[in-house]
Each structure stands twice: as structure tokens, then as C-alpha cells.
Amino acid sequence: MAIQPARVPGLPENIVVKRSTRRRKSVSASVENGVTVVVIPQRMTNAQARDYALELHERIAKRQARRSKKTDADLEARALQLRTRYLPTNPLPTSVMWSARQQQRWGSCTPADGTIRLSDRLKTMPDYVLDYVLIHELVHLVVNDHGAEFEKLVSMFPEYEKARAYLSGFEAGQAQQHRPE
Ligand SMILES: [Zn+2]
């Protein structure tokens, strides 16, 4: 095979490096299902690979954020739209923001002050997945656990099952990548 996945230490879960025997110098990157895939020449060192991968990932993420207008203000506007459409009796959040720190969770909500934070890993994922996480956190403004009341409210969003399947598939993929050989 000409292109094979490589194990490069020091990269976050959403960046995957592949080595190509056909490449001499060129490095390329693309986003597949929320994961940045960086193809590098076979002979590049791990340290070089890590630097290139991080730089390309950053560049792509910025470009995508600009193109899709995924700023904090856009996120908040989207949350308000979703709330009006699917959870009209739900309280309004006081603020909705992206967070670069949430690497273990997709989102969080603080009912006491009405704030919602979403992991910026969601920026590169399909819109219905982002919408689902917003709905999930909006419901947490009024329901703490994931019980029957929570399920009833979340299911107002038609694509909730599809989004959950996407996220659990993504997490399973990550776990597999991290499995020691
Ligand atoms: Zn939850």
C-alpha cells in the first residue's frame, strides 16, 4: 500500500497522520468526519510530522471557521434558533460559546447561570451533530440527568438518533486508534 496510517506521538485525537511512499516533499491535509488527515512523505521524522500536522490542522480549522462562520456569535444565534424551534418552553441560555478546553466532552451546561460551552472539535462535524449537542445542553438547562424527561425533550430534535450514532462512532474510532499494539 502506498499510503499507511502512522503513529505520531503528541497529536490530539482529531489529527491522523498517514505516510505515503510516493511523496518526496509535499504534505497535504483534508478533513474527514471531523478528523484532520495529514499525508506526509514516508521519510519525514515524527517531530517534523507532528509540527506539520498541527500547523495544517490549525490552518484548516481557521479556514473552515471563517467559511462556515462558526464564531461564538453564530453559535449563540444557532442555539437560540434551535430553542425556538424545538424547545419553545425551555428557558433561554444566557451565553453560548466555543471552548478549546473540552477535549473529553462535547458540551457542558451550567444551569445556575444559564451558560453553555461546546467543544470546538464540533466545528468540523456535520451540522446535525452540532445541533444535537446544542439541543442536549439546552435540555440540561432544565433537566440534570439523562432520564425519561431528558429523552422526551431531546427527541424533539428529529436527527437526535443519527447524531448520537455519529458521535459514538467517532468515539469508538478514537478508542481504536489509541489501542496499544
Ligand atoms: Zn448530558
Backbone and ligand atoms as CSV (ligand in chain L), in Angstrom:
chain,resi,resn,atom,element,x,y,z
A,1,MET,N,N,0.842,-1.206,0.000
A,1,MET,CA,C,0.000,0.000,0.000
A,1,MET,C,C,0.876,1.254,0.000
A,2,ALA,N,N,0.458,2.237,-0.745
A,2,ALA,CA,C,1.283,3.444,-0.862
A,2,ALA,C,C,1.072,4.411,0.303
A,3,ILE,N,N,-0.148,4.396,0.873
A,3,ILE,CA,C,-0.419,5.313,1.983
A,3,ILE,C,C,-0.853,4.531,3.209
A,4,GLN,N,N,-0.118,4.716,4.300
A,4,GLN,CA,C,-0.463,3.970,5.515
A,4,GLN,C,C,-0.507,4.863,6.744
A,5,PRO,N,N,-1.431,4.548,7.676
A,5,PRO,CA,C,-1.520,5.343,8.902
A,5,PRO,C,C,-0.211,5.259,9.692
A,6,ALA,N,N,0.179,6.356,10.296
A,6,ALA,CA,C,1.425,6.376,11.073
A,6,ALA,C,C,1.100,6.750,12.516
A,7,ARG,N,N,1.898,6.267,13.429
A,7,ARG,CA,C,1.722,6.602,14.837
A,7,ARG,C,C,2.674,7.746,15.168
A,8,VAL,N,N,2.108,8.922,15.349
A,8,VAL,CA,C,2.938,10.093,15.648
A,8,VAL,C,C,2.585,10.592,17.046
A,9,PRO,N,N,3.510,10.489,18.005
A,9,PRO,CA,C,3.216,10.907,19.378
A,9,PRO,C,C,2.975,12.414,19.473
A,10,GLY,N,N,2.171,12.810,20.444
A,10,GLY,CA,C,1.997,14.236,20.726
A,10,GLY,C,C,0.929,14.928,19.913
A,11,LEU,N,N,0.054,14.158,19.250
A,11,LEU,CA,C,-1.030,14.792,18.491
A,11,LEU,C,C,-2.370,14.554,19.180
A,12,PRO,N,N,-3.278,15.542,19.110
A,12,PRO,CA,C,-4.612,15.313,19.676
A,12,PRO,C,C,-5.376,14.266,18.863
A,13,GLU,N,N,-6.470,13.778,19.432
A,13,GLU,CA,C,-7.211,12.671,18.838
A,13,GLU,C,C,-7.779,12.961,17.459
A,14,ASN,N,N,-8.019,14.243,17.186
A,14,ASN,CA,C,-8.682,14.555,15.915
A,14,ASN,C,C,-7.698,14.856,14.778
A,15,ILE,N,N,-6.450,14.469,14.961
A,15,ILE,CA,C,-5.476,14.591,13.869
A,15,ILE,C,C,-4.834,13.223,13.622
A,16,VAL,N,N,-4.943,12.788,12.368
A,16,VAL,CA,C,-4.379,11.489,11.999
A,16,VAL,C,C,-3.320,11.709,10.928
A,17,VAL,N,N,-2.188,11.053,11.077
A,17,VAL,CA,C,-1.107,11.196,10.095
A,17,VAL,C,C,-0.975,9.909,9.290
A,18,LYS,N,N,-0.817,10.073,7.985
A,18,LYS,CA,C,-0.554,8.913,7.123
A,18,LYS,C,C,0.732,9.167,6.352
A,19,ARG,N,N,1.487,8.111,6.190
A,19,ARG,CA,C,2.745,8.239,5.437
A,19,ARG,C,C,2.561,7.674,4.035
A,20,SER,N,N,3.098,8.400,3.067
A,20,SER,CA,C,2.989,7.970,1.682
A,20,SER,C,C,4.369,7.664,1.110
A,21,THR,N,N,4.501,6.489,0.510
A,21,THR,CA,C,5.788,6.126,-0.089
A,21,THR,C,C,6.010,6.888,-1.393
A,22,ARG,N,N,4.924,7.413,-1.965
A,22,ARG,CA,C,5.055,8.125,-3.241
A,22,ARG,C,C,5.494,9.567,-3.056
A,23,ARG,N,N,5.284,10.108,-1.874
A,23,ARG,CA,C,5.617,11.519,-1.656
A,23,ARG,C,C,7.092,11.691,-1.352
A,24,ARG,N,N,7.659,12.753,-1.891
A,24,ARG,CA,C,9.034,13.096,-1.544
A,24,ARG,C,C,9.049,14.280,-0.578
A,25,LYS,N,N,8.311,15.326,-0.966
A,25,LYS,CA,C,8.339,16.545,-0.157
A,25,LYS,C,C,6.956,17.032,0.255
A,26,SER,N,N,5.969,16.844,-0.622
A,26,SER,CA,C,4.709,17.544,-0.390
A,26,SER,C,C,3.919,16.946,0.774
A,27,VAL,N,N,3.254,17.844,1.483
A,27,VAL,CA,C,2.408,17.469,2.612
A,27,VAL,C,C,1.005,17.947,2.277
A,28,SER,N,N,-0.007,17.130,2.553
A,28,SER,CA,C,-1.361,17.601,2.295
A,28,SER,C,C,-2.270,17.229,3.456
A,29,ALA,N,N,-3.380,17.936,3.559
A,29,ALA,CA,C,-4.309,17.656,4.651
A,29,ALA,C,C,-5.742,17.820,4.184
A,30,SER,N,N,-6.620,16.996,4.742
A,30,SER,CA,C,-8.045,17.129,4.453
A,30,SER,C,C,-8.812,16.765,5.721
A,31,VAL,N,N,-10.104,17.092,5.735
A,31,VAL,CA,C,-10.910,16.751,6.905
A,31,VAL,C,C,-11.912,15.682,6.528
A,32,GLU,N,N,-11.914,14.591,7.277
A,32,GLU,CA,C,-12.864,13.504,7.035
A,32,GLU,C,C,-13.597,13.207,8.334
A,33,ASN,N,N,-14.895,13.447,8.326
A,33,ASN,CA,C,-15.722,13.201,9.520
A,33,ASN,C,C,-15.156,13.839,10.789
A,34,GLY,N,N,-14.710,15.071,10.665
A,34,GLY,CA,C,-14.249,15.776,11.857
A,34,GLY,C,C,-12.809,15.488,12.241
A,35,VAL,N,N,-12.156,14.617,11.479
A,35,VAL,CA,C,-10.758,14.300,11.766
A,35,VAL,C,C,-9.878,14.886,10.663
A,36,THR,N,N,-8.827,15.585,11.054
A,36,THR,CA,C,-7.887,16.109,10.067
A,36,THR,C,C,-6.904,14.999,9.695
A,37,VAL,N,N,-6.877,14.667,8.412
A,37,VAL,CA,C,-5.976,13.613,7.929
A,37,VAL,C,C,-4.825,14.278,7.180
A,38,VAL,N,N,-3.614,14.083,7.678
A,38,VAL,CA,C,-2.441,14.711,7.090
A,38,VAL,C,C,-1.594,13.622,6.428
A,39,VAL,N,N,-1.302,13.813,5.149
A,39,VAL,CA,C,-0.460,12.848,4.432
A,39,VAL,C,C,0.935,13.444,4.272
A,40,ILE,N,N,1.930,12.686,4.734
A,40,ILE,CA,C,3.306,13.178,4.716
A,40,ILE,C,C,4.203,12.172,3.975
A,41,PRO,N,N,5.375,12.620,3.532
A,41,PRO,CA,C,6.294,11.679,2.896
A,41,PRO,C,C,6.760,10.617,3.900
A,42,GLN,N,N,6.999,9.433,3.383
A,42,GLN,CA,C,7.423,8.298,4.198
A,42,GLN,C,C,8.597,8.624,5.127
A,43,ARG,N,N,9.561,9.398,4.623
A,43,ARG,CA,C,10.818,9.557,5.360
A,43,ARG,C,C,10.838,10.680,6.391
A,44,MET,N,N,9.756,11.421,6.507
A,44,MET,CA,C,9.728,12.532,7.467
A,44,MET,C,C,9.802,12.000,8.912
A,45,THR,N,N,10.507,12.706,9.786
A,45,THR,CA,C,10.601,12.247,11.184
A,45,THR,C,C,9.286,12.510,11.919
A,46,ASN,N,N,9.094,11.859,13.068
A,46,ASN,CA,C,7.887,12.077,13.868
A,46,ASN,C,C,7.760,13.521,14.324
A,47,ALA,N,N,8.902,14.129,14.685
A,47,ALA,CA,C,8.862,15.520,15.158
A,47,ALA,C,C,8.411,16.451,14.039
A,48,GLN,N,N,8.945,16.242,12.846
A,48,GLN,CA,C,8.528,17.064,11.699
A,48,GLN,C,C,7.055,16.811,11.392
A,49,ALA,N,N,6.678,15.530,11.430
A,49,ALA,CA,C,5.295,15.161,11.120
A,49,ALA,C,C,4.332,15.850,12.083
A,50,ARG,N,N,4.705,15.861,13.362
A,50,ARG,CA,C,3.836,16.479,14.365
A,50,ARG,C,C,3.687,17.972,14.101
A,51,ASP,N,N,4.806,18.648,13.845
A,51,ASP,CA,C,4.753,20.090,13.577
A,51,ASP,C,C,3.904,20.412,12.355
A,52,TYR,N,N,4.121,19.667,11.266
A,52,TYR,CA,C,3.340,19.906,10.048
A,52,TYR,C,C,1.857,19.651,10.312
A,53,ALA,N,N,1.580,18.539,10.992
A,53,ALA,CA,C,0.187,18.148,11.221
A,53,ALA,C,C,-0.547,19.204,12.048
A,54,LEU,N,N,0.105,19.691,13.097
A,54,LEU,CA,C,-0.534,20.699,13.951
A,54,LEU,C,C,-0.765,21.996,13.183
A,55,GLU,N,N,0.253,22.379,12.389
A,55,GLU,CA,C,0.134,23.630,11.639
A,55,GLU,C,C,-0.989,23.541,10.593
A,56,LEU,N,N,-1.024,22.413,9.866
A,56,LEU,CA,C,-2.053,22.262,8.837
A,56,LEU,C,C,-3.445,22.176,9.458
A,57,HIS,N,N,-3.525,21.479,10.573
A,57,HIS,CA,C,-4.813,21.356,11.256
A,57,HIS,C,C,-5.339,22.739,11.659
A,58,GLU,N,N,-4.455,23.519,12.244
A,58,GLU,CA,C,-4.807,24.875,12.682
A,58,GLU,C,C,-5.299,25.713,11.497
A,59,ARG,N,N,-4.560,25.611,10.400
A,59,ARG,CA,C,-4.889,26.407,9.215
A,59,ARG,C,C,-6.265,26.008,8.667
A,60,ILE,N,N,-6.493,24.693,8.587
A,60,ILE,CA,C,-7.775,24.199,8.070
A,60,ILE,C,C,-8.920,24.614,9.000
A,61,ALA,N,N,-8.691,24.471,10.297
A,61,ALA,CA,C,-9.747,24.808,11.265
A,61,ALA,C,C,-10.126,26.288,11.154
A,62,LYS,N,N,-9.125,27.141,10.996
A,62,LYS,CA,C,-9.400,28.579,10.865
A,62,LYS,C,C,-10.165,28.882,9.585
A,63,ARG,N,N,-9.730,28.234,8.503
A,63,ARG,CA,C,-10.386,28.475,7.219
A,63,ARG,C,C,-11.833,28.009,7.282
A,64,GLN,N,N,-12.036,26.827,7.886
A,64,GLN,CA,C,-13.402,26.301,7.987
A,64,GLN,C,C,-14.275,27.179,8.862
A,65,ALA,N,N,-13.685,27.672,9.949
A,65,ALA,CA,C,-14.453,28.532,10.857
A,65,ALA,C,C,-14.877,29.804,10.131
A,66,ARG,N,N,-13.970,30.354,9.326
A,66,ARG,CA,C,-14.300,31.566,8.560
A,66,ARG,C,C,-15.390,31.281,7.555
A,67,ARG,N,N,-15.211,30.168,6.827
A,67,ARG,CA,C,-16.145,29.847,5.753
A,67,ARG,C,C,-17.527,29.529,6.305
A,68,SER,N,N,-17.563,28.763,7.368
A,68,SER,CA,C,-18.862,28.354,7.897
A,68,SER,C,C,-19.364,29.348,8.939
A,69,LYS,N,N,-18.600,30.405,9.163
A,69,LYS,CA,C,-18.964,31.450,10.125
A,69,LYS,C,C,-19.267,30.860,11.495
A,70,LYS,N,N,-18.410,29.975,11.967
A,70,LYS,CA,C,-18.656,29.369,13.270
A,70,LYS,C,C,-17.966,30.147,14.388
A,71,THR,N,N,-18.423,31.345,14.598
A,71,THR,CA,C,-17.927,32.166,15.703
A,71,THR,C,C,-18.829,31.929,16.920
A,72,ASP,N,N,-18.456,32.500,18.056
A,72,ASP,CA,C,-19.319,32.409,19.243
A,72,ASP,C,C,-20.699,32.998,18.962
A,73,ALA,N,N,-20.712,34.122,18.252
A,73,ALA,CA,C,-21.991,34.784,17.958
A,73,ALA,C,C,-22.876,33.892,17.089
A,74,ASP,N,N,-22.255,33.223,16.108
A,74,ASP,CA,C,-23.026,32.311,15.241
A,74,ASP,C,C,-23.572,31.142,16.033
A,75,LEU,N,N,-22.741,30.650,16.944
A,75,LEU,CA,C,-23.147,29.511,17.756
A,75,LEU,C,C,-24.340,29.889,18.632
A,76,GLU,N,N,-24.254,31.057,19.225
A,76,GLU,CA,C,-25.347,31.514,20.086
A,76,GLU,C,C,-26.631,31.704,19.271
A,77,ALA,N,N,-26.495,32.296,18.090
A,77,ALA,CA,C,-27.671,32.509,17.229
A,77,ALA,C,C,-28.314,31.163,16.874
A,78,ARG,N,N,-27.463,30.192,16.591
A,78,ARG,CA,C,-27.955,28.866,16.232
A,78,ARG,C,C,-28.695,28.215,17.415
A,79,ALA,N,N,-28.115,28.361,18.594
A,79,ALA,CA,C,-28.745,27.800,19.799
A,79,ALA,C,C,-30.121,28.426,20.028
A,80,LEU,N,N,-30.220,29.730,19.818
A,80,LEU,CA,C,-31.490,30.412,20.029
A,80,LEU,C,C,-32.535,29.953,19.007
A,81,GLN,N,N,-32.085,29.760,17.758
A,81,GLN,CA,C,-32.996,29.250,16.716
A,81,GLN,C,C,-33.509,27.860,17.068
A,82,LEU,N,N,-32.593,26.999,17.479
A,82,LEU,CA,C,-32.972,25.623,17.818
A,82,LEU,C,C,-33.932,25.598,18.991
A,83,ARG,N,N,-33.665,26.430,19.963
A,83,ARG,CA,C,-34.515,26.502,21.153
A,83,ARG,C,C,-35.930,26.955,20.759
A,84,THR,N,N,-36.024,27.975,19.917
A,84,THR,CA,C,-37.335,28.467,19.482
A,84,THR,C,C,-38.092,27.385,18.713
A,85,ARG,N,N,-37.344,26.653,17.894
A,85,ARG,CA,C,-37.976,25.682,17.027
A,85,ARG,C,C,-38.381,24.394,17.749
A,86,TYR,N,N,-37.489,23.880,18.581
A,86,TYR,CA,C,-37.742,22.551,19.164
A,86,TYR,C,C,-38.079,22.560,20.655
A,87,LEU,N,N,-37.655,23.606,21.362
A,87,LEU,CA,C,-37.870,23.631,22.824
A,87,LEU,C,C,-38.448,24.985,23.251
A,88,PRO,N,N,-39.577,25.361,22.646
A,88,PRO,CA,C,-40.079,26.734,22.854
A,88,PRO,C,C,-40.404,27.082,24.305
A,89,THR,N,N,-40.659,26.067,25.141
A,89,THR,CA,C,-40.984,26.385,26.530
A,89,THR,C,C,-39.735,26.375,27.423
A,90,ASN,N,N,-38.606,26.043,26.824
A,90,ASN,CA,C,-37.330,25.986,27.549
A,90,ASN,C,C,-36.816,27.411,27.832
A,91,PRO,N,N,-36.117,27.598,28.967
A,91,PRO,CA,C,-35.530,28.927,29.192
A,91,PRO,C,C,-34.436,29.222,28.168
A,92,LEU,N,N,-34.171,30.497,27.931
A,92,LEU,CA,C,-33.102,30.900,27.020
A,92,LEU,C,C,-31.754,30.767,27.727
A,93,PRO,N,N,-30.719,30.339,27.004
A,93,PRO,CA,C,-29.381,30.363,27.612
A,93,PRO,C,C,-28.901,31.817,27.715
A,94,THR,N,N,-28.058,32.105,28.684
A,94,THR,CA,C,-27.537,33.472,28.795
A,94,THR,C,C,-26.314,33.672,27.895
A,95,SER,N,N,-25.536,32.603,27.707
A,95,SER,CA,C,-24.434,32.696,26.748
A,95,SER,C,C,-24.105,31.317,26.202
A,96,VAL,N,N,-23.685,31.289,24.937
A,96,VAL,CA,C,-23.301,30.034,24.286
A,96,VAL,C,C,-21.967,30.294,23.607
A,97,MET,N,N,-20.938,29.522,23.987
A,97,MET,CA,C,-19.597,29.781,23.466
A,97,MET,C,C,-18.852,28.507,23.097
A,98,TRP,N,N,-17.906,28.658,22.173
A,98,TRP,CA,C,-16.986,27.564,21.845
A,98,TRP,C,C,-15.938,27.451,22.940
A,99,SER,N,N,-15.446,26.221,23.138
A,99,SER,CA,C,-14.366,26.033,24.092
A,99,SER,C,C,-13.294,25.125,23.490
A,100,ALA,N,N,-12.051,25.543,23.598
A,100,ALA,CA,C,-10.937,24.714,23.105
A,100,ALA,C,C,-10.505,23.717,24.174
A,101,ARG,N,N,-11.020,23.892,25.387
A,101,ARG,CA,C,-10.570,23.053,26.507
A,101,ARG,C,C,-11.319,21.747,26.629
A,102,GLN,N,N,-12.507,21.681,25.992
A,102,GLN,CA,C,-13.316,20.472,26.173
A,102,GLN,C,C,-12.883,19.388,25.218
A,103,GLN,N,N,-11.843,18.655,25.607
A,103,GLN,CA,C,-11.346,17.577,24.740
A,103,GLN,C,C,-11.955,16.238,25.120
A,104,GLN,N,N,-12.540,16.149,26.305
A,104,GLN,CA,C,-13.156,14.893,26.733
A,104,GLN,C,C,-14.663,14.904,26.540
A,105,ARG,N,N,-15.236,16.102,26.544
A,105,ARG,CA,C,-16.686,16.213,26.437
A,105,ARG,C,C,-17.051,16.966,25.169
A,106,TRP,N,N,-18.282,16.786,24.719
A,106,TRP,CA,C,-18.751,17.529,23.543
A,106,TRP,C,C,-19.336,18.869,23.943
A,107,GLY,N,N,-19.895,18.904,25.135
A,107,GLY,CA,C,-20.502,20.154,25.559
A,107,GLY,C,C,-20.716,20.142,27.057
A,108,SER,N,N,-20.997,21.329,27.610
A,108,SER,CA,C,-21.331,21.393,29.022
A,108,SER,C,C,-22.302,22.543,29.235
A,109,CYS,N,N,-22.996,22.467,30.357
A,109,CYS,CA,C,-24.004,23.475,30.637
A,109,CYS,C,C,-23.990,23.774,32.125
A,110,THR,N,N,-24.114,25.038,32.490
A,110,THR,CA,C,-24.181,25.437,33.897
A,110,THR,C,C,-25.557,26.059,34.147
A,111,PRO,N,N,-26.499,25.234,34.633
A,111,PRO,CA,C,-27.878,25.740,34.796
A,111,PRO,C,C,-27.954,26.963,35.712
A,112,ALA,N,N,-27.065,27.042,36.721
A,112,ALA,CA,C,-27.120,28.154,37.679
A,112,ALA,C,C,-27.013,29.519,36.989
A,113,ASP,N,N,-26.140,29.616,35.983
A,113,ASP,CA,C,-26.042,30.913,35.295
A,113,ASP,C,C,-26.495,30.859,33.824
A,114,GLY,N,N,-26.979,29.674,33.418
A,114,GLY,CA,C,-27.547,29.571,32.065
A,114,GLY,C,C,-26.543,29.568,30.924
A,115,THR,N,N,-25.277,29.204,31.237
A,115,THR,CA,C,-24.264,29.220,30.174
A,115,THR,C,C,-24.040,27.837,29.567
A,116,ILE,N,N,-23.720,27.839,28.283
A,116,ILE,CA,C,-23.443,26.599,27.552
A,116,ILE,C,C,-22.098,26.744,26.842
A,117,ARG,N,N,-21.282,25.668,26.911
A,117,ARG,CA,C,-19.993,25.639,26.200
A,117,ARG,C,C,-19.976,24.425,25.295
A,118,LEU,N,N,-19.453,24.604,24.100
A,118,LEU,CA,C,-19.340,23.482,23.176
A,118,LEU,C,C,-17.887,23.275,22.773
A,119,SER,N,N,-17.465,22.016,22.705
A,119,SER,CA,C,-16.104,21.705,22.282
A,119,SER,C,C,-15.884,22.146,20.840
A,120,ASP,N,N,-14.756,22.817,20.585
A,120,ASP,CA,C,-14.535,23.281,19.207
A,120,ASP,C,C,-14.194,22.137,18.251
A,121,ARG,N,N,-14.074,20.901,18.777
A,121,ARG,CA,C,-13.927,19.754,17.885
A,121,ARG,C,C,-15.180,19.592,17.013
A,122,LEU,N,N,-16.312,20.141,17.496
A,122,LEU,CA,C,-17.567,20.013,16.749
A,122,LEU,C,C,-17.612,20.916,15.518
A,123,LYS,N,N,-16.690,21.865,15.446
A,123,LYS,CA,C,-16.709,22.811,14.319
A,123,LYS,C,C,-16.584,22.124,12.968
A,124,THR,N,N,-15.862,21.017,12.946
A,124,THR,CA,C,-15.643,20.345,11.663
A,124,THR,C,C,-16.623,19.193,11.446
A,125,MET,N,N,-17.570,19.034,12.339
A,125,MET,CA,C,-18.521,17.928,12.192
A,125,MET,C,C,-19.789,18.390,11.469
A,126,PRO,N,N,-20.601,17.428,10.993
A,126,PRO,CA,C,-21.819,17.825,10.275
A,126,PRO,C,C,-22.743,18.687,11.149
A,127,ASP,N,N,-23.513,19.555,10.493
A,127,ASP,CA,C,-24.386,20.483,11.227
A,127,ASP,C,C,-25.374,19.779,12.164
A,128,TYR,N,N,-25.924,18.630,11.728
A,128,TYR,CA,C,-26.926,17.980,12.591
A,128,TYR,C,C,-26.300,17.488,13.892
A,129,VAL,N,N,-24.977,17.195,13.860
A,129,VAL,CA,C,-24.292,16.742,15.077
A,129,VAL,C,C,-24.119,17.927,16.034
A,130,LEU,N,N,-23.683,19.042,15.472
A,130,LEU,CA,C,-23.553,20.272,16.264
A,130,LEU,C,C,-24.914,20.657,16.863
A,131,ASP,N,N,-25.965,20.601,16.036
A,131,ASP,CA,C,-27.307,20.956,16.511
A,131,ASP,C,C,-27.748,20.032,17.652
A,132,TYR,N,N,-27.437,18.747,17.505
A,132,TYR,CA,C,-27.826,17.812,18.551
A,132,TYR,C,C,-27.147,18.151,19.883
A,133,VAL,N,N,-25.863,18.475,19.842
A,133,VAL,CA,C,-25.156,18.784,21.098
A,133,VAL,C,C,-25.735,20.070,21.712
A,134,LEU,N,N,-26.095,21.025,20.862
A,134,LEU,CA,C,-26.735,22.249,21.387
A,134,LEU,C,C,-28.069,21.916,22.062
A,135,ILE,N,N,-28.886,21.107,21.389
A,135,ILE,CA,C,-30.174,20.690,21.966
A,135,ILE,C,C,-29.945,19.976,23.301
A,136,HIS,N,N,-28.979,19.057,23.304
A,136,HIS,CA,C,-28.639,18.285,24.509
A,136,HIS,C,C,-28.342,19.229,25.678
A,137,GLU,N,N,-27.501,20.230,25.422
A,137,GLU,CA,C,-27.131,21.156,26.502
A,137,GLU,C,C,-28.286,22.095,26.861
A,138,LEU,N,N,-29.073,22.485,25.872
A,138,LEU,CA,C,-30.258,23.321,26.165
A,138,LEU,C,C,-31.217,22.584,27.096
A,139,VAL,N,N,-31.383,21.284,26.857
A,139,VAL,CA,C,-32.266,20.497,27.724
A,139,VAL,C,C,-31.680,20.418,29.137
A,140,HIS,N,N,-30.349,20.337,29.229
A,140,HIS,CA,C,-29.709,20.304,30.552
A,140,HIS,C,C,-29.918,21.588,31.356
A,141,LEU,N,N,-30.335,22.662,30.707
A,141,LEU,CA,C,-30.659,23.874,31.475
A,141,LEU,C,C,-31.816,23.598,32.429
A,142,VAL,N,N,-32.682,22.637,32.050
A,142,VAL,CA,C,-33.833,22.327,32.920
A,142,VAL,C,C,-33.831,20.908,33.486
A,143,VAL,N,N,-33.143,19.993,32.836
A,143,VAL,CA,C,-33.108,18.600,33.324
A,143,VAL,C,C,-31.648,18.187,33.551
A,144,ASN,N,N,-31.328,17.796,34.764
A,144,ASN,CA,C,-29.944,17.456,35.100
A,144,ASN,C,C,-29.454,16.119,34.557
A,145,ASP,N,N,-30.317,15.107,34.664
A,145,ASP,CA,C,-29.860,13.754,34.307
A,145,ASP,C,C,-30.246,13.416,32.866
A,146,HIS,N,N,-30.031,12.158,32.495
A,146,HIS,CA,C,-30.393,11.701,31.161
A,146,HIS,C,C,-31.586,10.741,31.228
A,147,GLY,N,N,-32.537,11.047,32.075
A,147,GLY,CA,C,-33.702,10.172,32.283
A,147,GLY,C,C,-34.793,10.381,31.245
A,148,ALA,N,N,-36.001,9.934,31.594
A,148,ALA,CA,C,-37.128,9.935,30.654
A,148,ALA,C,C,-37.497,11.349,30.186
A,149,GLU,N,N,-37.509,12.300,31.115
A,149,GLU,CA,C,-37.863,13.677,30.768
A,149,GLU,C,C,-36.840,14.256,29.781
A,150,PHE,N,N,-35.581,13.960,30.058
A,150,PHE,CA,C,-34.499,14.409,29.178
A,150,PHE,C,C,-34.690,13.842,27.759
A,151,GLU,N,N,-34.944,12.522,27.694
A,151,GLU,CA,C,-35.116,11.858,26.393
A,151,GLU,C,C,-36.294,12.447,25.618
A,152,LYS,N,N,-37.361,12.735,26.351
A,152,LYS,CA,C,-38.562,13.269,25.704
A,152,LYS,C,C,-38.244,14.603,25.030
A,153,LEU,N,N,-37.521,15.453,25.750
A,153,LEU,CA,C,-37.198,16.777,25.210
A,153,LEU,C,C,-36.186,16.695,24.064
A,154,VAL,N,N,-35.144,15.885,24.260
A,154,VAL,CA,C,-34.108,15.770,23.226
A,154,VAL,C,C,-34.687,15.219,21.912
A,155,SER,N,N,-35.680,14.313,22.051
A,155,SER,CA,C,-36.239,13.694,20.847
A,155,SER,C,C,-37.118,14.652,20.033
A,156,MET,N,N,-37.316,15.870,20.524
A,156,MET,CA,C,-37.988,16.894,19.723
A,156,MET,C,C,-37.127,17.241,18.504
A,157,PHE,N,N,-35.820,17.016,18.641
A,157,PHE,CA,C,-34.904,17.255,17.528
A,157,PHE,C,C,-34.868,15.983,16.669
A,158,PRO,N,N,-35.378,16.056,15.411
A,158,PRO,CA,C,-35.602,14.841,14.622
A,158,PRO,C,C,-34.350,13.981,14.384
A,159,GLU,N,N,-33.179,14.610,14.302
A,159,GLU,CA,C,-31.992,13.822,13.952
A,159,GLU,C,C,-31.171,13.394,15.165
A,160,TYR,N,N,-31.814,13.321,16.331
A,160,TYR,CA,C,-31.036,13.053,17.540
A,160,TYR,C,C,-30.385,11.670,17.535
A,161,GLU,N,N,-31.103,10.674,16.978
A,161,GLU,CA,C,-30.520,9.324,16.978
A,161,GLU,C,C,-29.348,9.218,16.013
A,162,LYS,N,N,-29.513,9.846,14.873
A,162,LYS,CA,C,-28.452,9.851,13.858
A,162,LYS,C,C,-27.193,10.537,14.419
A,163,ALA,N,N,-27.413,11.636,15.130
A,163,ALA,CA,C,-26.281,12.384,15.701
A,163,ALA,C,C,-25.577,11.574,16.783
A,164,ARG,N,N,-26.363,10.884,17.607
A,164,ARG,CA,C,-25.758,10.052,18.653
A,164,ARG,C,C,-24.930,8.941,18.033
A,165,ALA,N,N,-25.458,8.346,16.976
A,165,ALA,CA,C,-24.733,7.268,16.300
A,165,ALA,C,C,-23.416,7.812,15.739
A,166,TYR,N,N,-23.481,9.005,15.187
A,166,TYR,CA,C,-22.265,9.627,14.633
A,166,TYR,C,C,-21.217,9.828,15.727
A,167,LEU,N,N,-21.641,10.399,16.854
A,167,LEU,CA,C,-20.693,10.686,17.939
A,167,LEU,C,C,-20.138,9.402,18.556
A,168,SER,N,N,-20.990,8.374,18.712
A,168,SER,CA,C,-20.451,7.158,19.322
A,168,SER,C,C,-19.536,6.447,18.338
A,169,GLY,N,N,-19.830,6.552,17.043
A,169,GLY,CA,C,-18.929,6.002,16.034
A,169,GLY,C,C,-17.590,6.707,16.056
A,170,PHE,N,N,-17.634,8.021,16.211
A,170,PHE,CA,C,-16.407,8.814,16.274
A,170,PHE,C,C,-15.580,8.415,17.494
A,171,GLU,N,N,-16.251,8.276,18.633
A,171,GLU,CA,C,-15.542,7.910,19.868
A,171,GLU,C,C,-14.947,6.501,19.775
A,172,ALA,N,N,-15.693,5.578,19.169
A,172,ALA,CA,C,-15.187,4.212,19.012
A,172,ALA,C,C,-13.939,4.225,18.123
A,173,GLY,N,N,-13.967,5.034,17.074
A,173,GLY,CA,C,-12.825,5.160,16.175
A,173,GLY,C,C,-11.604,5.676,16.902
A,174,GLN,N,N,-11.828,6.662,17.774
A,174,GLN,CA,C,-10.724,7.224,18.558
A,174,GLN,C,C,-10.130,6.188,19.494
A,175,ALA,N,N,-11.017,5.429,20.158
A,175,ALA,CA,C,-10.560,4.419,21.107
A,175,ALA,C,C,-9.691,3.385,20.393
A,176,GLN,N,N,-10.102,3.046,19.182
A,176,GLN,CA,C,-9.371,2.054,18.404
A,176,GLN,C,C,-7.973,2.559,18.054
A,177,GLN,N,N,-7.912,3.832,17.658
A,177,GLN,CA,C,-6.611,4.415,17.311
A,177,GLN,C,C,-5.660,4.409,18.497
A,178,HIS,N,N,-6.256,4.509,19.699
A,178,HIS,CA,C,-5.416,4.608,20.889
A,178,HIS,C,C,-5.088,3.255,21.502
A,179,ARG,N,N,-5.655,2.217,20.929
A,179,ARG,CA,C,-5.410,0.892,21.485
A,179,ARG,C,C,-3.944,0.522,21.251
A,180,PRO,N,N,-3.252,0.147,22.309
A,180,PRO,CA,C,-1.842,-0.202,22.114
A,180,PRO,C,C,-1.716,-1.472,21.262
A,181,GLU,N,N,-0.644,-1.537,20.518
A,181,GLU,CA,C,-0.457,-2.709,19.644
A,181,GLU,C,C,0.177,-3.865,20.403
L,1,ZN,ZN,ZN,-25.716,15.277,29.061
